[in-house]
Amino acid sequence: MRIIVTRPAAQARAAVASLKALGVSAVAVPLLQIVPVADPAPLHRAWQSLASNALVFFVSTNAVQQFFAARPAAMAWPAGTLAAAPGPGTDAALRAAGVADADRVGPPPGTTQFDSESLWQSLSKRNWAGQRVLVVRGEHGRDWLAEQFRAAGAEVVYLAAYARCAPDLDDAARQVLRQARALPGEHLWWFSSSEAVRHLKDLWGPAPAGALALATHPRIARAARDAGFADVREGVPGEAALVQALRQLQPPAPAGGRPIQSGGP
């Protein structure tokens, strides 16, 4: 079985490389394109006033990467300003960008769902009255966490760090689409975005009978089912969870064999 990774291009390439290193057949079909905002001036201004925020909430890895791409030369993250991430991927991006452990916050340990609701469990007991919270996201997004901050007395400001748009697939990706439609049971779609599911439906209509999907959140799983995927598994983000789901889908390997074989692109 071949995994189809639907993340934006750069993240999809990295995930495919990780999966191949684990002996898994994988290919990238980026179903979400990330582009810079037309006017970067608000990003530059946000860096100049960064220390005035009690917390900066980054909705995704893309939010981190695009925000830090606008960082002025030699400017460090201000100590004492918290950087919040909804999951381990975004937290890892913050760590790689140089945000200290003491200034990063995420969902509570042991959680299996990485989203705003889980993150709020780590933040809700703090005093937010009169505090300023900056939400770094795409041009549109969920408002749930911002509503919690406002209810707790915080001032919430949104900052668009990037835009999301439909993919511009190359010939190789379109060939994968044709193969997956012809042989749905031999491919597992890996979705980490409801928008990616919608873009796939725009490209090929409802999923064919027997199409398989793994979604990293219940909302994404619902979107996949709405798009026609009859067999949708749910799992936490990350390659390890994907490999585990793949093992459950594949028959046991013969004696001396490997349960997951590579091969293919």
C-alpha positions in Angstrom: 0.0 0.0 0.0 1.2 3.5 -0.9 0.8 6.5 1.4 -0.3 9.8 -0.3 0.9 12.7 1.8 -1.3 15.8 1.2 0.6 18.5 3.2 2.0 21.6 1.6 4.9 20.8 -0.7 7.9 21.4 1.6 6.3 19.5 4.5 5.1 16.8 2.2 8.6 16.2 0.9 10.0 15.9 4.4 7.2 13.5 5.5 7.7 11.3 2.4 11.5 11.1 3.2 10.7 10.1 6.8 8.3 7.5 5.7 10.6 6.0 3.1 13.3 5.8 5.8 10.8 3.6 7.8 10.4 1.3 4.8 7.1 2.7 3.7 6.0 3.5 0.1 5.0 7.1 0.1 4.4 9.9 -2.4 3.6 13.6 -2.1 0.4 15.1 -3.6 0.3 18.6 -2.0 -3.4 19.5 -1.8 -2.8 22.8 0.0 -0.5 25.6 -1.3 1.0 28.1 1.1 1.9 31.5 -0.3 3.2 34.7 1.4 0.8 37.5 2.2 0.7 40.3 -0.3 1.8 43.0 2.2 4.5 41.9 4.7 4.4 45.2 6.6 2.1 44.0 9.3 4.5 41.1 10.0 7.4 43.5 10.4 5.4 45.7 12.7 4.4 42.7 14.8 8.0 41.9 15.4 8.8 45.4 16.6 6.0 45.2 19.2 6.4 41.5 20.0 7.4 42.0 23.7 4.0 43.7 24.3 2.2 40.4 23.9 1.7 38.1 26.8 1.3 35.2 24.4 1.6 34.5 20.7 -0.5 31.6 19.4 0.8 30.0 16.2 -2.0 28.0 14.6 0.4 25.8 12.5 3.9 25.0 11.4 3.3 27.3 8.4 2.4 30.2 10.8 5.7 29.7 12.6 7.8 29.5 9.4 6.1 32.5 7.7 6.3 34.7 10.8 9.9 33.9 11.5 10.8 34.5 7.9 9.9 38.2 8.5 12.1 38.4 11.7 14.4 41.4 11.6 18.1 40.5 11.5 19.6 39.6 14.9 16.3 40.0 16.7 15.6 37.3 19.3 12.3 36.1 20.7 11.6 38.2 23.8 12.0 36.3 27.1 8.7 36.1 29.0 6.4 36.2 25.9 4.8 32.8 25.6 4.7 31.1 22.2 1.7 28.6 22.1 1.4 25.7 19.7 -1.6 23.4 19.2 0.6 20.3 18.6 4.1 18.8 18.5 4.8 19.8 14.9 4.2 23.5 15.5 6.1 23.2 18.8 9.1 21.7 17.0 9.1 24.5 14.5 9.2 27.0 17.4 12.1 25.2 19.0 13.9 25.2 15.7 13.3 28.9 15.3 15.0 29.5 18.7 12.2 30.0 21.1 13.4 28.7 24.5 11.7 25.8 26.3 10.6 28.2 29.1 8.7 30.4 26.6 6.8 27.6 24.8 3.5 26.1 25.8 1.3 23.4 24.3 -1.4 21.0 25.1 -1.1 19.1 28.4 1.1 16.0 28.5 -0.6 12.8 27.6 -3.2 14.3 25.3 -4.0 12.5 22.1 -5.8 15.3 20.4 -3.8 18.3 19.2 -6.0 21.4 18.7 -7.1 24.6 20.2 -9.4 22.9 22.7 -6.5 20.8 24.1 -4.2 23.8 24.2 -6.8 25.8 26.2 -6.5 23.2 28.9 -2.9 24.3 29.5 -3.8 28.0 29.3 -7.2 28.4 31.0 -5.9 28.6 34.6 -3.7 31.6 33.8 -4.9 35.2 34.5 -5.5 36.8 31.0 -7.4 39.9 32.2 -5.8 42.9 30.5 -3.3 40.8 28.6 -2.6 41.1 24.9 -2.7 37.9 22.8 -1.5 37.8 19.2 -2.9 35.0 16.9 -0.6 34.2 14.0 -2.5 32.3 11.3 -3.5 32.3 7.6 -5.8 34.8 6.2 -8.8 32.9 7.7 -9.1 30.4 10.5 -11.1 29.2 13.5 -11.9 31.8 16.2 -12.6 29.4 19.0 -9.4 29.9 21.0 -9.6 33.7 20.5 -13.1 33.6 22.0 -11.8 31.9 25.1 -9.1 34.5 25.6 -11.6 37.3 25.1 -14.0 35.7 27.6 -11.1 35.6 30.0 -10.5 39.4 29.6 -7.6 39.4 27.1 -7.2 41.6 24.1 -6.9 39.4 21.0 -5.2 40.6 17.8 -5.1 38.6 14.5 -2.1 38.6 12.2 -2.2 36.9 8.8 1.2 35.4 8.1 0.3 33.5 4.9 -2.4 32.6 2.5 -3.8 29.2 1.6 -4.9 28.4 -1.8 -5.8 25.4 -4.1 -2.8 23.4 -5.3 -1.1 23.7 -8.7 -0.3 20.1 -9.2 2.4 18.9 -11.5 2.1 16.0 -14.0 3.6 13.5 -11.5 1.0 14.4 -8.8 -1.8 14.2 -11.4 -0.6 10.7 -12.4 -0.8 9.7 -8.7 -4.4 11.0 -8.6 -5.3 8.8 -11.6 -3.6 5.7 -10.1 -5.4 6.3 -6.7 -8.7 6.6 -8.4 -8.2 3.4 -10.4 -6.8 1.4 -7.5 -8.3 3.0 -4.3 -7.6 0.0 -2.1 -3.8 0.3 -2.7 -3.5 3.9 -1.5 -4.0 5.5 1.9 -4.7 9.2 1.8 -3.1 11.0 4.8 -5.0 14.2 5.6 -4.0 16.9 8.2 -6.3 19.6 6.8 -10.0 19.7 6.0 -9.2 22.2 3.3 -7.0 19.6 1.6 -9.9 17.2 1.6 -12.1 19.8 -0.1 -9.4 20.5 -2.7 -9.2 16.8 -3.5 -12.9 16.6 -4.0 -12.8 19.6 -6.3 -10.1 17.8 -8.4 -11.7 14.4 -8.7 -15.2 14.5 -7.3 -16.4 12.1 -4.6 -13.9 9.5 -3.5 -14.3 6.1 -5.3 -15.6 3.0 -3.5 -12.9 1.5 -1.4 -10.9 4.7 -0.9 -8.9 4.8 2.4 -8.0 7.8 4.5 -6.2 8.6 7.8 -7.2 11.9 9.4 -5.3 13.6 12.2 -8.4 15.2 13.8 -12.1 14.3 14.1 -13.1 17.4 12.1 -10.8 16.3 9.2 -12.2 12.8 9.4 -15.7 14.2 9.1 -14.6 16.1 6.0 -13.1 13.0 4.5 -16.4 11.1 5.1 -18.3 13.9 3.5 -16.0 13.7 0.5 -17.0 10.0 0.0 -14.2 8.1 1.9 -16.1 5.2 3.4 -13.1 3.9 5.4 -11.6 6.8 7.5 -9.2 6.1 10.4 -8.3 8.7 13.0 -4.9 9.1 14.5 -2.5 11.7 16.1 -0.2 13.6 13.8 3.2 12.1 13.0 4.7 9.4 10.9 4.7 6.8 13.7 0.9 7.0 14.0 0.6 6.6 10.3 2.8 3.5 10.2 0.7 2.0 13.0 -2.5 2.7 11.0 -0.9 1.1 7.9 0.0 -2.0 9.9 -3.7 -2.4 10.9 -4.8 -2.1 7.3 -2.3 -4.5 5.8 -2.5 -8.3 6.2 0.3 -9.9 8.3 3.5 -10.5 6.5 4.7 -14.1 5.8 7.2 -15.6 8.2 10.5 -13.8 7.8 8.9 -11.0 5.8 8.4 -7.4 6.6 4.8 -6.1 7.3 5.4 -2.9 5.5 7.3 -2.9 2.2 8.8 0.0 0.4 9.0 0.2 -3.3 7.3 2.5 -5.6 7.8 6.2 -5.5 
